[in-house]
């Protein structure tokens, strides 16, 4: 069973966090939602999320994928945490997947994971001037090697379904998606 770490920072975008966690669990992926500190996390619109654990408890564990929900100040809080950068750098060095949505691709950029790659994010969060070696697109979801980025809350479902494809294959994605009653 694939395993995924979803770090939850105060101010994260709840629609993204919950969609990612929910759809990956529907695909029978082991998802560990880890708060940056112990206890509940208050998301960007006041929704209180209860992580499975805190980041320190799983910081030494290997995951098949790390997925960063966006939102502000959630992405800023992720970026300010040196543990997140260490996890992403280790994940990348070992050739495993890293993914981020909305404002969170800026964390991947600052960790050096988007250099010489195609990426997307919420408009204005990845500045081409500050990151000239990233090819920015306006596509809803961008896959470049082991890195996946996405635009924002409206693309969260497509993003999570792409993660399922990468971790579990097309058949599992189709099984999950068919039960969501998405329009054709």
Buried (B, 14 or more C-beta within 10 A) or exposed (E): EBBBBBBBBBBBBBBBBBBBBBBBBBBBBEBBBBBBEEEEBBBBEEBEBEBBEBBEBBBEEEBBBBBBBBBBBBBBBBBEBEBBBEBBBBBBEEEBBBBBBBBBBBBBBBBEBBEEBBBBBBEEBBEEEEBEEBBBBEBBBBBBEBBBBBBBBEBBBBBBBBBBBBBBEEEBBEBBBEEEEEEE
